[in-house]
Amino acid sequence: MPKCLREVLRTIPPFTRPLFLCGLRDLTAPRGPREDESIHDFFTRRFGKELADIVVDSLCRGVFAGDCRKLSLRSCFPFLHEAERRRRSVILGMVTGGGETPLIDSPLIQRSKKERWSQWSLRGGMQTLSEALEDYIRQKGVEVHKDTPVEGLEIGGDRRWQVRLPHGSIAADHVFSAVPAAGLSRLLAPVAQPMATILHELSAASVAVVNLEYEGDILPISGFGHLIPSFEDRAVLGIVYDSLAFPEHNRRGTASTRLTVMLGGAWFESSLGDPDKVPLEKLLNLATEAAATQLGLSGKPTRAITNLNKSCIPQYTLGHWKRMENLFTYIRQNHLPLSLIGASYEGVSVNDCIYNAKKSVYSLTGC
């Protein structure tokens, strides 16, 4: 991708023409007539097929582990949909701003804006976030039931939920569900079949994550990482250069190179096989081969961790916005004391999940 304005004005491989021409196309293209379209169709229409095939395809593999030809622009990138709707041009819509005002603010958020963070991490890993939340609410007198699967949901005439657990049940005035849509679909089937049917339609992709560590500082380039368009390699989504992206996590003493290789996603079954049957050794071999062929790291890693995350990233396919509208309408019309939060509905990132949970609490409490 271009590093400066001069590079936007000239042709840089793998592109066959200057990228500023893509911007000119957006400024003159008419507003799209459809309520929803695939991300690939949207960018092809507004910026050209080459940008869609190379940049957008890779971006969607990195963010959603998904196929931009199937993912919904309106649901995955609502700010782009809104920018075109308001100003016809995506570029003009983005420059002139707009959209909803964030509900969340704090000294840490203000610091991130001032220092212009592009990413963030936690020194003890992401699990420290959930552990800190648990400690905080326990101090407030909240009961926490860990490793306790919900076996059923029932709602009585008093509009209160009975949440069935392996050893009893809990009565609840209101339920905030952050479980994946497929799990909630099974729980709601007896009491809200129309909702269960819609939830069952929401799919998710499986992703294998392989962490590799090599002796020495041996990366041939600097950066956050790289993503791979699907026409080059369907199995390998991309590689994050962890030791460069988050040097705070590097070990003390001798230098090492840490990588995260992401595999599968929407192409898991077609390129790697059944997630329930694929050997972890196969995934590790693919990851080390990718590090060797793409980055020249030919030696064996000194340490490797392979995790297979089944159905871990929801896929907002075409029509997702309408399915969400139907879900929320059903909840409202049937006066269900239920809030849908988590990655299945309105954003897959950790930031999205935090933001939407906060919104749900605000809408319920009014404060």
ChimeraX attribute file (.defattr): number of C-alpha atoms within 10 A of each C-alpha:
attribute: neighborCount
match mode: 1-to-1
recipient: residues
	/A:1	11
	/A:2	13
	/A:3	7
	/A:4	8
	/A:5	9
	/A:6	8
	/A:7	14
	/A:8	18
	/A:9	14
	/A:10	16
	/A:11	14
	/A:12	14
	/A:13	9
	/A:14	9
	/A:15	14
	/A:16	10
	/A:17	15
	/A:18	16
	/A:19	21
	/A:20	15
	/A:21	15
	/A:22	19
	/A:23	18
	/A:24	14
	/A:25	15
	/A:26	21
	/A:27	17
	/A:28	11
	/A:29	15
	/A:30	13
	/A:31	16
	/A:32	15
	/A:33	8
	/A:34	6
	/A:35	11
	/A:36	18
	/A:37	21
	/A:38	21
	/A:39	27
	/A:40	23
	/A:41	19
	/A:42	22
	/A:43	21
	/A:44	17
	/A:45	17
	/A:46	24
	/A:47	22
	/A:48	19
	/A:49	17
	/A:50	17
	/A:51	17
	/A:52	23
	/A:53	18
	/A:54	18
	/A:55	17
	/A:56	21
	/A:57	23
	/A:58	23
	/A:59	21
	/A:60	21
	/A:61	26
	/A:62	20
	/A:63	14
	/A:64	23
	/A:65	28
	/A:66	28
	/A:67	24
	/A:68	27
	/A:69	20
	/A:70	17
	/A:71	24
	/A:72	25
	/A:73	28
	/A:74	23
	/A:75	26
	/A:76	25
	/A:77	13
	/A:78	15
	/A:79	19
	/A:80	19
	/A:81	22
	/A:82	17
	/A:83	21
	/A:84	20
	/A:85	15
	/A:86	17
	/A:87	15
	/A:88	19
	/A:89	23
	/A:90	23
	/A:91	16
	/A:92	15
	/A:93	19
	/A:94	17
	/A:95	10
	/A:96	10
	/A:97	11
	/A:98	12
	/A:99	10
	/A:100	7
	/A:101	6
	/A:102	8
	/A:103	10
	/A:104	10
	/A:105	8
	/A:106	8
	/A:107	8
	/A:108	9
	/A:109	12
	/A:110	11
	/A:111	11
	/A:112	14
	/A:113	11
	/A:114	9
	/A:115	9
	/A:116	9
	/A:117	10
	/A:118	7
	/A:119	9
	/A:120	9
	/A:121	11
	/A:122	12
	/A:123	10
	/A:124	9
	/A:125	9
	/A:126	11
	/A:127	9
	/A:128	12
	/A:129	11
	/A:130	10
	/A:131	10
	/A:132	11
	/A:133	10
	/A:134	14
	/A:135	12
	/A:136	12
	/A:137	12
	/A:138	12
	/A:139	9
	/A:140	8
	/A:141	8
	/A:142	11
	/A:143	10
	/A:144	11
	/A:145	8
	/A:146	6
	/A:147	6
	/A:148	10
	/A:149	10
	/A:150	14
	/A:151	12
	/A:152	18
	/A:153	21
	/A:154	16
	/A:155	17
	/A:156	8
	/A:157	6
	/A:158	7
	/A:159	14
	/A:160	16
	/A:161	21
	/A:162	18
	/A:163	18
	/A:164	17
	/A:165	15
	/A:166	10
	/A:167	6
	/A:168	8
	/A:169	15
	/A:170	10
	/A:171	13
	/A:172	13
	/A:173	12
	/A:174	14
	/A:175	17
	/A:176	14
	/A:177	15
	/A:178	17
	/A:179	14
	/A:180	22
	/A:181	25
	/A:182	19
	/A:183	15
	/A:184	20
	/A:185	22
	/A:186	17
	/A:187	20
	/A:188	18
	/A:189	17
	/A:190	12
	/A:191	13
	/A:192	18
	/A:193	14
	/A:194	14
	/A:195	19
	/A:196	21
	/A:197	16
	/A:198	17
	/A:199	24
	/A:200	15
	/A:201	14
	/A:202	20
	/A:203	17
	/A:204	23
	/A:205	20
	/A:206	23
	/A:207	25
	/A:208	25
	/A:209	20
	/A:210	23
	/A:211	22
	/A:212	23
	/A:213	18
	/A:214	20
	/A:215	15
	/A:216	11
	/A:217	13
	/A:218	14
	/A:219	19
	/A:220	8
	/A:221	10
	/A:222	9
	/A:223	12
	/A:224	14
	/A:225	16
	/A:226	15
	/A:227	20
	/A:228	20
	/A:229	22
	/A:230	19
	/A:231	10
	/A:232	10
	/A:233	13
	/A:234	19
	/A:235	24
	/A:236	26
	/A:237	29
	/A:238	24
	/A:239	25
	/A:240	19
	/A:241	21
	/A:242	21
	/A:243	22
	/A:244	20
	/A:245	18
	/A:246	16
	/A:247	11
	/A:248	13
	/A:249	16
	/A:250	15
	/A:251	12
	/A:252	8
	/A:253	6
	/A:254	9
	/A:255	14
	/A:256	17
	/A:257	20
	/A:258	28
	/A:259	23
	/A:260	22
	/A:261	25
	/A:262	25
	/A:263	28
	/A:264	26
	/A:265	30
	/A:266	25
	/A:267	23
	/A:268	21
	/A:269	15
	/A:270	11
	/A:271	15
	/A:272	19
	/A:273	13
	/A:274	12
	/A:275	18
	/A:276	8
	/A:277	8
	/A:278	14
	/A:279	13
	/A:280	16
	/A:281	10
	/A:282	10
	/A:283	24
	/A:284	22
	/A:285	12
	/A:286	18
	/A:287	27
	/A:288	22
	/A:289	16
	/A:290	19
	/A:291	22
	/A:292	14
	/A:293	10
	/A:294	13
	/A:295	14
	/A:296	13
	/A:297	18
	/A:298	14
	/A:299	11
	/A:300	14
	/A:301	16
	/A:302	10
	/A:303	11
	/A:304	17
	/A:305	12
	/A:306	17
	/A:307	14
	/A:308	20
	/A:309	14
	/A:310	14
	/A:311	17
	/A:312	20
	/A:313	23
	/A:314	22
	/A:315	27
	/A:316	25
	/A:317	25
	/A:318	20
	/A:319	17
	/A:320	23
	/A:321	21
	/A:322	13
	/A:323	17
	/A:324	19
	/A:325	10
	/A:326	15
	/A:327	19
	/A:328	17
	/A:329	12
	/A:330	15
	/A:331	16
	/A:332	12
	/A:333	8
	/A:334	10
	/A:335	10
	/A:336	17
	/A:337	17
	/A:338	17
	/A:339	18
	/A:340	23
	/A:341	24
	/A:342	23
	/A:343	22
	/A:344	24
	/A:345	25
	/A:346	21
	/A:347	22
	/A:348	19
	/A:349	14
	/A:350	11
	/A:351	9
	/A:352	16
	/A:353	19
	/A:354	15
	/A:355	18
	/A:356	19
	/A:357	17
	/A:358	14
	/A:359	17
	/A:360	16
	/A:361	13
	/A:362	12
	/A:363	10
	/A:364	12
	/A:365	7
	/A:366	8
	/A:367	7
